[in-house]
Amino acid sequence: MRNIPDDDLSTAIWHKSSYSAGGGDDCLEVTHAFPTLIPVRDSKNPLGPKLVFRSAAWSAFVESVKK
């Protein structure tokens, strides 16, 4: 897996799930700024660590959660 410098992620536009609670502070956020990688962060700690998934792995995870 490729590392993405924090500088690249600091300007990314992050998206929360429409299913997040009203406060929006208890969910994951993703950015679509990288075509083949999906960076994910905790909305409660936006400056904290991020996980980076390959697109195929993220898609498989999301499909599994939907089931």
mmCIF file of the N, C-alpha and C atoms, coordinates in Angstrom:
data_MODEL
# 
_entry.id   MODEL 
# 
loop_
_atom_site.group_PDB 
_atom_site.id 
_atom_site.type_symbol 
_atom_site.label_atom_id 
_atom_site.label_alt_id 
_atom_site.label_comp_id 
_atom_site.label_asym_id 
_atom_site.label_entity_id 
_atom_site.label_seq_id 
_atom_site.pdbx_PDB_ins_code 
_atom_site.Cartn_x 
_atom_site.Cartn_y 
_atom_site.Cartn_z 
_atom_site.occupancy 
_atom_site.B_iso_or_equiv 
_atom_site.pdbx_formal_charge 
_atom_site.auth_seq_id 
_atom_site.auth_comp_id 
_atom_site.auth_asym_id 
_atom_site.auth_atom_id 
_atom_site.pdbx_PDB_model_num 
ATOM 1   N N  . MET A 1 1  ? 0.846   -1.177 0.000  1.00 0.00 ? 1  MET A N  1 
ATOM 2   C CA . MET A 1 1  ? 0.000   0.000  0.000  1.00 0.00 ? 1  MET A CA 1 
ATOM 3   C C  . MET A 1 1  ? 0.891   1.240  0.000  1.00 0.00 ? 1  MET A C  1 
ATOM 4   N N  . ARG A 1 2  ? 0.519   2.211  -0.761 1.00 0.00 ? 2  ARG A N  1 
ATOM 5   C CA . ARG A 1 2  ? 1.282   3.451  -0.902 1.00 0.00 ? 2  ARG A CA 1 
ATOM 6   C C  . ARG A 1 2  ? 0.930   4.405  0.233  1.00 0.00 ? 2  ARG A C  1 
ATOM 7   N N  . ASN A 1 3  ? 1.925   5.083  0.768  1.00 0.00 ? 3  ASN A N  1 
ATOM 8   C CA . ASN A 1 3  ? 1.682   6.110  1.775  1.00 0.00 ? 3  ASN A CA 1 
ATOM 9   C C  . ASN A 1 3  ? 1.329   7.411  1.078  1.00 0.00 ? 3  ASN A C  1 
ATOM 10  N N  . ILE A 1 4  ? 0.411   8.148  1.655  1.00 0.00 ? 4  ILE A N  1 
ATOM 11  C CA . ILE A 1 4  ? 0.038   9.459  1.139  1.00 0.00 ? 4  ILE A CA 1 
ATOM 12  C C  . ILE A 1 4  ? 0.503   10.481 2.171  1.00 0.00 ? 4  ILE A C  1 
ATOM 13  N N  . PRO A 1 5  ? 1.322   11.437 1.766  1.00 0.00 ? 5  PRO A N  1 
ATOM 14  C CA . PRO A 1 5  ? 1.784   12.436 2.726  1.00 0.00 ? 5  PRO A CA 1 
ATOM 15  C C  . PRO A 1 5  ? 0.617   13.201 3.353  1.00 0.00 ? 5  PRO A C  1 
ATOM 16  N N  . ASP A 1 6  ? 0.741   13.519 4.644  1.00 0.00 ? 6  ASP A N  1 
ATOM 17  C CA . ASP A 1 6  ? -0.307  14.278 5.333  1.00 0.00 ? 6  ASP A CA 1 
ATOM 18  C C  . ASP A 1 6  ? -0.600  15.601 4.647  1.00 0.00 ? 6  ASP A C  1 
ATOM 19  N N  . ASP A 1 7  ? 0.412   16.194 3.995  1.00 0.00 ? 7  ASP A N  1 
ATOM 20  C CA . ASP A 1 7  ? 0.179   17.455 3.278  1.00 0.00 ? 7  ASP A CA 1 
ATOM 21  C C  . ASP A 1 7  ? -0.877  17.262 2.192  1.00 0.00 ? 7  ASP A C  1 
ATOM 22  N N  . ASP A 1 8  ? -0.816  16.133 1.490  1.00 0.00 ? 8  ASP A N  1 
ATOM 23  C CA . ASP A 1 8  ? -1.807  15.858 0.449  1.00 0.00 ? 8  ASP A CA 1 
ATOM 24  C C  . ASP A 1 8  ? -3.201  15.699 1.047  1.00 0.00 ? 8  ASP A C  1 
ATOM 25  N N  . LEU A 1 9  ? -3.284  15.118 2.238  1.00 0.00 ? 9  LEU A N  1 
ATOM 26  C CA . LEU A 1 9  ? -4.586  14.883 2.866  1.00 0.00 ? 9  LEU A CA 1 
ATOM 27  C C  . LEU A 1 9  ? -5.136  16.135 3.556  1.00 0.00 ? 9  LEU A C  1 
ATOM 28  N N  . SER A 1 10 ? -4.263  17.079 3.887  1.00 0.00 ? 10 SER A N  1 
ATOM 29  C CA . SER A 1 10 ? -4.733  18.273 4.601  1.00 0.00 ? 10 SER A CA 1 
ATOM 30  C C  . SER A 1 10 ? -5.625  19.152 3.727  1.00 0.00 ? 10 SER A C  1 
ATOM 31  N N  . THR A 1 11 ? -5.493  19.052 2.426  1.00 0.00 ? 11 THR A N  1 
ATOM 32  C CA . THR A 1 11 ? -6.321  19.868 1.535  1.00 0.00 ? 11 THR A CA 1 
ATOM 33  C C  . THR A 1 11 ? -7.461  19.065 0.898  1.00 0.00 ? 11 THR A C  1 
ATOM 34  N N  . ALA A 1 12 ? -7.550  17.788 1.253  1.00 0.00 ? 12 ALA A N  1 
ATOM 35  C CA . ALA A 1 12 ? -8.600  16.931 0.688  1.00 0.00 ? 12 ALA A CA 1 
ATOM 36  C C  . ALA A 1 12 ? -9.970  17.337 1.215  1.00 0.00 ? 12 ALA A C  1 
ATOM 37  N N  . ILE A 1 13 ? -10.986 17.098 0.414  1.00 0.00 ? 13 ILE A N  1 
ATOM 38  C CA . ILE A 1 13 ? -12.367 17.321 0.838  1.00 0.00 ? 13 ILE A CA 1 
ATOM 39  C C  . ILE A 1 13 ? -12.891 15.997 1.352  1.00 0.00 ? 13 ILE A C  1 
ATOM 40  N N  . TRP A 1 14 ? -13.301 15.985 2.619  1.00 0.00 ? 14 TRP A N  1 
ATOM 41  C CA . TRP A 1 14 ? -13.750 14.770 3.286  1.00 0.00 ? 14 TRP A CA 1 
ATOM 42  C C  . TRP A 1 14 ? -15.271 14.712 3.288  1.00 0.00 ? 14 TRP A C  1 
ATOM 43  N N  . HIS A 1 15 ? -15.810 13.494 3.195  1.00 0.00 ? 15 HIS A N  1 
ATOM 44  C CA . HIS A 1 15 ? -17.256 13.284 3.133  1.00 0.00 ? 15 HIS A CA 1 
ATOM 45  C C  . HIS A 1 15 ? -17.697 12.327 4.237  1.00 0.00 ? 15 HIS A C  1 
ATOM 46  N N  . LYS A 1 16 ? -18.777 12.692 4.929  1.00 0.00 ? 16 LYS A N  1 
ATOM 47  C CA . LYS A 1 16 ? -19.369 11.822 5.949  1.00 0.00 ? 16 LYS A CA 1 
ATOM 48  C C  . LYS A 1 16 ? -20.555 11.086 5.349  1.00 0.00 ? 16 LYS A C  1 
ATOM 49  N N  . SER A 1 17 ? -20.854 9.965  5.934  1.00 0.00 ? 17 SER A N  1 
ATOM 50  C CA . SER A 1 17 ? -22.020 9.202  5.506  1.00 0.00 ? 17 SER A CA 1 
ATOM 51  C C  . SER A 1 17 ? -23.296 9.969  5.806  1.00 0.00 ? 17 SER A C  1 
ATOM 52  N N  . SER A 1 18 ? -24.267 9.831  4.926  1.00 0.00 ? 18 SER A N  1 
ATOM 53  C CA . SER A 1 18 ? -25.574 10.449 5.181  1.00 0.00 ? 18 SER A CA 1 
ATOM 54  C C  . SER A 1 18 ? -26.281 9.747  6.326  1.00 0.00 ? 18 SER A C  1 
ATOM 55  N N  . TYR A 1 19 ? -25.780 8.601  6.758  1.00 0.00 ? 19 TYR A N  1 
ATOM 56  C CA . TYR A 1 19 ? -26.362 7.856  7.872  1.00 0.00 ? 19 TYR A CA 1 
ATOM 57  C C  . TYR A 1 19 ? -25.780 8.255  9.220  1.00 0.00 ? 19 TYR A C  1 
ATOM 58  N N  . SER A 1 20 ? -24.840 9.198  9.254  1.00 0.00 ? 20 SER A N  1 
ATOM 59  C CA . SER A 1 20 ? -24.239 9.579  10.531 1.00 0.00 ? 20 SER A CA 1 
ATOM 60  C C  . SER A 1 20 ? -25.265 10.274 11.406 1.00 0.00 ? 20 SER A C  1 
ATOM 61  N N  . ALA A 1 21 ? -25.041 10.221 12.693 1.00 0.00 ? 21 ALA A N  1 
ATOM 62  C CA . ALA A 1 21 ? -25.954 10.838 13.653 1.00 0.00 ? 21 ALA A CA 1 
ATOM 63  C C  . ALA A 1 21 ? -25.993 12.347 13.459 1.00 0.00 ? 21 ALA A C  1 
ATOM 64  N N  . GLY A 1 22 ? -26.980 12.996 14.046 1.00 0.00 ? 22 GLY A N  1 
ATOM 65  C CA . GLY A 1 22 ? -27.181 14.428 13.883 1.00 0.00 ? 22 GLY A CA 1 
ATOM 66  C C  . GLY A 1 22 ? -25.947 15.260 14.133 1.00 0.00 ? 22 GLY A C  1 
ATOM 67  N N  . GLY A 1 23 ? -25.169 14.904 15.160 1.00 0.00 ? 23 GLY A N  1 
ATOM 68  C CA . GLY A 1 23 ? -23.960 15.658 15.457 1.00 0.00 ? 23 GLY A CA 1 
ATOM 69  C C  . GLY A 1 23 ? -22.850 15.397 14.456 1.00 0.00 ? 23 GLY A C  1 
ATOM 70  N N  . GLY A 1 24 ? -22.933 14.260 13.774 1.00 0.00 ? 24 GLY A N  1 
ATOM 71  C CA . GLY A 1 24 ? -21.944 13.925 12.761 1.00 0.00 ? 24 GLY A CA 1 
ATOM 72  C C  . GLY A 1 24 ? -20.566 13.639 13.295 1.00 0.00 ? 24 GLY A C  1 
ATOM 73  N N  . ASP A 1 25 ? -20.456 13.397 14.614 1.00 0.00 ? 25 ASP A N  1 
ATOM 74  C CA . ASP A 1 25 ? -19.129 13.189 15.176 1.00 0.00 ? 25 ASP A CA 1 
ATOM 75  C C  . ASP A 1 25 ? -18.870 11.735 15.557 1.00 0.00 ? 25 ASP A C  1 
ATOM 76  N N  . ASP A 1 26 ? -19.643 10.830 15.017 1.00 0.00 ? 26 ASP A N  1 
ATOM 77  C CA . ASP A 1 26 ? -19.454 9.422  15.367 1.00 0.00 ? 26 ASP A CA 1 
ATOM 78  C C  . ASP A 1 26 ? -19.414 8.545  14.126 1.00 0.00 ? 26 ASP A C  1 
ATOM 79  N N  . CYS A 1 27 ? -18.671 8.979  13.148 1.00 0.00 ? 27 CYS A N  1 
ATOM 80  C CA . CYS A 1 27 ? -18.624 8.200  11.916 1.00 0.00 ? 27 CYS A CA 1 
ATOM 81  C C  . CYS A 1 27 ? -17.263 8.337  11.247 1.00 0.00 ? 27 CYS A C  1 
ATOM 82  N N  . LEU A 1 28 ? -17.121 7.610  10.175 1.00 0.00 ? 28 LEU A N  1 
ATOM 83  C CA . LEU A 1 28 ? -15.923 7.707  9.353  1.00 0.00 ? 28 LEU A CA 1 
ATOM 84  C C  . LEU A 1 28 ? -16.137 8.736  8.264  1.00 0.00 ? 28 LEU A C  1 
ATOM 85  N N  . GLU A 1 29 ? -15.048 9.293  7.804  1.00 0.00 ? 29 GLU A N  1 
ATOM 86  C CA . GLU A 1 29 ? -15.078 10.189 6.656  1.00 0.00 ? 29 GLU A CA 1 
ATOM 87  C C  . GLU A 1 29 ? -14.125 9.626  5.603  1.00 0.00 ? 29 GLU A C  1 
ATOM 88  N N  . VAL A 1 30 ? -14.472 9.813  4.351  1.00 0.00 ? 30 VAL A N  1 
ATOM 89  C CA . VAL A 1 30 ? -13.613 9.381  3.242  1.00 0.00 ? 30 VAL A CA 1 
ATOM 90  C C  . VAL A 1 30 ? -13.387 10.564 2.318  1.00 0.00 ? 30 VAL A C  1 
ATOM 91  N N  . THR A 1 31 ? -12.316 10.485 1.565  1.00 0.00 ? 31 THR A N  1 
ATOM 92  C CA . THR A 1 31 ? -12.070 11.476 0.529  1.00 0.00 ? 31 THR A CA 1 
ATOM 93  C C  . THR A 1 31 ? -11.908 10.738 -0.796 1.00 0.00 ? 31 THR A C  1 
ATOM 94  N N  . HIS A 1 32 ? -12.387 11.363 -1.840 1.00 0.00 ? 32 HIS A N  1 
ATOM 95  C CA . HIS A 1 32 ? -12.310 10.780 -3.173 1.00 0.00 ? 32 HIS A CA 1 
ATOM 96  C C  . HIS A 1 32 ? -11.237 11.478 -4.009 1.00 0.00 ? 32 HIS A C  1 
ATOM 97  N N  . ALA A 1 33 ? -10.276 12.084 -3.337 1.00 0.00 ? 33 ALA A N  1 
ATOM 98  C CA . ALA A 1 33 ? -9.239  12.858 -4.021 1.00 0.00 ? 33 ALA A CA 1 
ATOM 99  C C  . ALA A 1 33 ? -8.194  11.993 -4.726 1.00 0.00 ? 33 ALA A C  1 
ATOM 100 N N  . PHE A 1 34 ? -8.190  10.704 -4.455 1.00 0.00 ? 34 PHE A N  1 
ATOM 101 C CA . PHE A 1 34 ? -7.189  9.803  -5.022 1.00 0.00 ? 34 PHE A CA 1 
ATOM 102 C C  . PHE A 1 34 ? -7.923  8.690  -5.769 1.00 0.00 ? 34 PHE A C  1 
ATOM 103 N N  . PRO A 1 35 ? -7.760  8.581  -7.076 1.00 0.00 ? 35 PRO A N  1 
ATOM 104 C CA . PRO A 1 35 ? -8.567  7.653  -7.867 1.00 0.00 ? 35 PRO A CA 1 
ATOM 105 C C  . PRO A 1 35 ? -8.423  6.176  -7.503 1.00 0.00 ? 35 PRO A C  1 
ATOM 106 N N  . THR A 1 36 ? -7.257  5.741  -7.081 1.00 0.00 ? 36 THR A N  1 
ATOM 107 C CA . THR A 1 36 ? -7.066  4.317  -6.809 1.00 0.00 ? 36 THR A CA 1 
ATOM 108 C C  . THR A 1 36 ? -6.944  3.984  -5.331 1.00 0.00 ? 36 THR A C  1 
ATOM 109 N N  . LEU A 1 37 ? -6.998  4.993  -4.477 1.00 0.00 ? 37 LEU A N  1 
ATOM 110 C CA . LEU A 1 37 ? -6.881  4.796  -3.036 1.00 0.00 ? 37 LEU A CA 1 
ATOM 111 C C  . LEU A 1 37 ? -8.020  5.505  -2.315 1.00 0.00 ? 37 LEU A C  1 
ATOM 112 N N  . ILE A 1 38 ? -8.446  4.938  -1.197 1.00 0.00 ? 38 ILE A N  1 
ATOM 113 C CA . ILE A 1 38 ? -9.512  5.547  -0.403 1.00 0.00 ? 38 ILE A CA 1 
ATOM 114 C C  . ILE A 1 38 ? -8.977  5.827  0.997  1.00 0.00 ? 38 ILE A C  1 
ATOM 115 N N  . PRO A 1 39 ? -8.595  7.071  1.294  1.00 0.00 ? 39 PRO A N  1 
ATOM 116 C CA . PRO A 1 39 ? -8.204  7.434  2.656  1.00 0.00 ? 39 PRO A CA 1 
ATOM 117 C C  . PRO A 1 39 ? -9.457  7.557  3.529  1.00 0.00 ? 39 PRO A C  1 
ATOM 118 N N  . VAL A 1 40 ? -9.360  7.070  4.768  1.00 0.00 ? 40 VAL A N  1 
ATOM 119 C CA . VAL A 1 40 ? -10.473 7.072  5.711  1.00 0.00 ? 40 VAL A CA 1 
ATOM 120 C C  . VAL A 1 40 ? -9.965  7.642  7.029  1.00 0.00 ? 40 VAL A C  1 
ATOM 121 N N  . ARG A 1 41 ? -10.803 8.455  7.678  1.00 0.00 ? 41 ARG A N  1 
ATOM 122 C CA . ARG A 1 41 ? -10.427 8.999  8.986  1.00 0.00 ? 41 ARG A CA 1 
ATOM 123 C C  . ARG A 1 41 ? -11.625 8.988  9.921  1.00 0.00 ? 41 ARG A C  1 
ATOM 124 N N  . ASP A 1 42 ? -11.347 9.146  11.201 1.00 0.00 ? 42 ASP A N  1 
ATOM 125 C CA . ASP A 1 42 ? -12.376 9.229  12.238 1.00 0.00 ? 42 ASP A CA 1 
ATOM 126 C C  . ASP A 1 42 ? -12.842 10.673 12.317 1.00 0.00 ? 42 ASP A C  1 
ATOM 127 N N  . SER A 1 43 ? -14.151 10.901 12.193 1.00 0.00 ? 43 SER A N  1 
ATOM 128 C CA . SER A 1 43 ? -14.651 12.281 12.199 1.00 0.00 ? 43 SER A CA 1 
ATOM 129 C C  . SER A 1 43 ? -14.432 12.977 13.534 1.00 0.00 ? 43 SER A C  1 
ATOM 130 N N  . LYS A 1 44 ? -14.275 12.208 14.621 1.00 0.00 ? 44 LYS A N  1 
ATOM 131 C CA . LYS A 1 44 ? -14.021 12.812 15.935 1.00 0.00 ? 44 LYS A CA 1 
ATOM 132 C C  . LYS A 1 44 ? -12.586 13.304 16.071 1.00 0.00 ? 44 LYS A C  1 
ATOM 133 N N  . ASN A 1 45 ? -11.706 12.792 15.209 1.00 0.00 ? 45 ASN A N  1 
ATOM 134 C CA . ASN A 1 45 ? -10.286 13.133 15.301 1.00 0.00 ? 45 ASN A CA 1 
ATOM 135 C C  . ASN A 1 45 ? -9.723  13.381 13.903 1.00 0.00 ? 45 ASN A C  1 
ATOM 136 N N  . PRO A 1 46 ? -10.166 14.451 13.238 1.00 0.00 ? 46 PRO A N  1 
ATOM 137 C CA . PRO A 1 46 ? -9.759  14.684 11.851 1.00 0.00 ? 46 PRO A CA 1 
ATOM 138 C C  . PRO A 1 46 ? -8.256  14.897 11.661 1.00 0.00 ? 46 PRO A C  1 
ATOM 139 N N  . LEU A 1 47 ? -7.552  15.277 12.704 1.00 0.00 ? 47 LEU A N  1 
ATOM 140 C CA . LEU A 1 47 ? -6.106  15.470 12.585 1.00 0.00 ? 47 LEU A CA 1 
ATOM 141 C C  . LEU A 1 47 ? -5.332  14.215 12.962 1.00 0.00 ? 47 LEU A C  1 
ATOM 142 N N  . GLY A 1 48 ? -6.048  13.186 13.385 1.00 0.00 ? 48 GLY A N  1 
ATOM 143 C CA . GLY A 1 48 ? -5.417  11.939 13.795 1.00 0.00 ? 48 GLY A CA 1 
ATOM 144 C C  . GLY A 1 48 ? -5.009  11.083 12.610 1.00 0.00 ? 48 GLY A C  1 
ATOM 145 N N  . PRO A 1 49 ? -4.648  9.845  12.896 1.00 0.00 ? 49 PRO A N  1 
ATOM 146 C CA . PRO A 1 49 ? -4.186  8.956  11.829 1.00 0.00 ? 49 PRO A CA 1 
ATOM 147 C C  . PRO A 1 49 ? -5.292  8.629  10.826 1.00 0.00 ? 49 PRO A C  1 
ATOM 148 N N  . LYS A 1 50 ? -4.875  8.319  9.628  1.00 0.00 ? 50 LYS A N  1 
ATOM 149 C CA . LYS A 1 50 ? -5.791  7.922  8.565  1.00 0.00 ? 50 LYS A CA 1 
ATOM 150 C C  . LYS A 1 50 ? -5.425  6.517  8.106  1.00 0.00 ? 50 LYS A C  1 
ATOM 151 N N  . LEU A 1 51 ? -6.422  5.784  7.658  1.00 0.00 ? 51 LEU A N  1 
ATOM 152 C CA . LEU A 1 51 ? -6.195  4.491  7.027  1.00 0.00 ? 51 LEU A CA 1 
ATOM 153 C C  . LEU A 1 51 ? -6.365  4.683  5.531  1.00 0.00 ? 51 LEU A C  1 
ATOM 154 N N  . VAL A 1 52 ? -5.580  3.964  4.747  1.00 0.00 ? 52 VAL A N  1 
ATOM 155 C CA . VAL A 1 52 ? -5.682  4.080  3.296  1.00 0.00 ? 52 VAL A CA 1 
ATOM 156 C C  . VAL A 1 52 ? -5.923  2.687  2.725  1.00 0.00 ? 52 VAL A C  1 
ATOM 157 N N  . PHE A 1 53 ? -7.008  2.555  1.973  1.00 0.00 ? 53 PHE A N  1 
ATOM 158 C CA . PHE A 1 53 ? -7.384  1.290  1.363  1.00 0.00 ? 53 PHE A CA 1 
ATOM 159 C C  . PHE A 1 53 ? -7.254  1.388  -0.149 1.00 0.00 ? 53 PHE A C  1 
ATOM 160 N N  . ARG A 1 54 ? -6.931  0.290  -0.791 1.00 0.00 ? 54 ARG A N  1 
ATOM 161 C CA . ARG A 1 54 ? -7.046  0.231  -2.243 1.00 0.00 ? 54 ARG A CA 1 
ATOM 162 C C  . ARG A 1 54 ? -8.528  0.267  -2.577 1.00 0.00 ? 54 ARG A C  1 
ATOM 163 N N  . SER A 1 55 ? -8.870  0.811  -3.722 1.00 0.00 ? 55 SER A N  1 
ATOM 164 C CA . SER A 1 55 ? -10.279 0.969  -4.097 1.00 0.00 ? 55 SER A CA 1 
ATOM 165 C C  . SER A 1 55 ? -11.043 -0.346 -4.045 1.00 0.00 ? 55 SER A C  1 
ATOM 166 N N  . ALA A 1 56 ? -10.459 -1.419 -4.556 1.00 0.00 ? 56 ALA A N  1 
ATOM 167 C CA . ALA A 1 56 ? -11.143 -2.718 -4.574 1.00 0.00 ? 56 ALA A CA 1 
ATOM 168 C C  . ALA A 1 56 ? -11.414 -3.223 -3.156 1.00 0.00 ? 56 ALA A C  1 
ATOM 169 N N  . ALA A 1 57 ? -10.461 -3.038 -2.256 1.00 0.00 ? 57 ALA A N  1 
ATOM 170 C CA . ALA A 1 57 ? -10.639 -3.479 -0.868 1.00 0.00 ? 57 ALA A CA 1 
ATOM 171 C C  . ALA A 1 57 ? -11.730 -2.663 -0.178 1.00 0.00 ? 57 ALA A C  1 
ATOM 172 N N  . TRP A 1 58 ? -11.767 -1.357 -0.426 1.00 0.00 ? 58 TRP A N  1 
ATOM 173 C CA . TRP A 1 58 ? -12.796 -0.506 0.172  1.00 0.00 ? 58 TRP A CA 1 
ATOM 174 C C  . TRP A 1 58 ? -14.178 -0.888 -0.352 1.00 0.00 ? 58 TRP A C  1 
ATOM 175 N N  . SER A 1 59 ? -14.283 -1.122 -1.656 1.00 0.00 ? 59 SER A N  1 
ATOM 176 C CA . SER A 1 59 ? -15.559 -1.516 -2.243 1.00 0.00 ? 59 SER A CA 1 
ATOM 177 C C  . SER A 1 59 ? -16.053 -2.831 -1.666 1.00 0.00 ? 59 SER A C  1 
ATOM 178 N N  . ALA A 1 60 ? -15.154 -3.789 -1.492 1.00 0.00 ? 60 ALA A N  1 
ATOM 179 C CA . ALA A 1 60 ? -15.529 -5.077 -0.906 1.00 0.00 ? 60 ALA A CA 1 
ATOM 180 C C  . ALA A 1 60 ? -15.998 -4.891 0.529  1.00 0.00 ? 60 ALA A C  1 
ATOM 181 N N  . PHE A 1 61 ? -15.319 -4.035 1.289  1.00 0.00 ? 61 PHE A N  1 
ATOM 182 C CA . PHE A 1 61 ? -15.732 -3.754 2.669  1.00 0.00 ? 61 PHE A CA 1 
ATOM 183 C C  . PHE A 1 61 ? -17.124 -3.148 2.709  1.00 0.00 ? 61 PHE A C  1 
ATOM 184 N N  . VAL A 1 62 ? -17.370 -2.151 1.891  1.00 0.00 ? 62 VAL A N  1 
ATOM 185 C CA . VAL A 1 62 ? -18.677 -1.473 1.876  1.00 0.00 ? 62 VAL A CA 1 
ATOM 186 C C  . VAL A 1 62 ? -19.780 -2.461 1.478  1.00 0.00 ? 62 VAL A C  1 
ATOM 187 N N  . GLU A 1 63 ? -19.541 -3.280 0.484  1.00 0.00 ? 63 GLU A N  1 
ATOM 188 C CA . GLU A 1 63 ? -20.531 -4.269 0.074  1.00 0.00 ? 63 GLU A CA 1 
ATOM 189 C C  . GLU A 1 63 ? -20.820 -5.263 1.196  1.00 0.00 ? 63 GLU A C  1 
ATOM 190 N N  . SER A 1 64 ? -19.789 -5.653 1.920  1.00 0.00 ? 64 SER A N  1 
ATOM 191 C CA . SER A 1 64 ? -19.962 -6.580 3.038  1.00 0.00 ? 64 SER A CA 1 
ATOM 192 C C  . SER A 1 64 ? -20.788 -5.948 4.156  1.00 0.00 ? 64 SER A C  1 
ATOM 193 N N  . VAL A 1 65 ? -20.549 -4.675 4.437  1.00 0.00 ? 65 VAL A N  1 
ATOM 194 C CA . VAL A 1 65 ? -21.317 -3.976 5.469  1.00 0.00 ? 65 VAL A CA 1 
ATOM 195 C C  . VAL A 1 65 ? -22.782 -3.853 5.073  1.00 0.00 ? 65 VAL A C  1 
ATOM 196 N N  . LYS A 1 66 ? -23.039 -3.620 3.795  1.00 0.00 ? 66 LYS A N  1 
ATOM 197 C CA . LYS A 1 66 ? -24.420 -3.494 3.314  1.00 0.00 ? 66 LYS A CA 1 
ATOM 198 C C  . LYS A 1 66 ? -25.209 -4.775 3.530  1.00 0.00 ? 66 LYS A C  1 
ATOM 199 N N  . LYS A 1 67 ? -24.529 -5.939 3.428  1.00 0.00 ? 67 LYS A N  1 
ATOM 200 C CA . LYS A 1 67 ? -25.204 -7.226 3.582  1.00 0.00 ? 67 LYS A CA 1 
ATOM 201 C C  . LYS A 1 67 ? -25.499 -7.455 5.031  1.00 0.00 ? 67 LYS A C  1 
# 
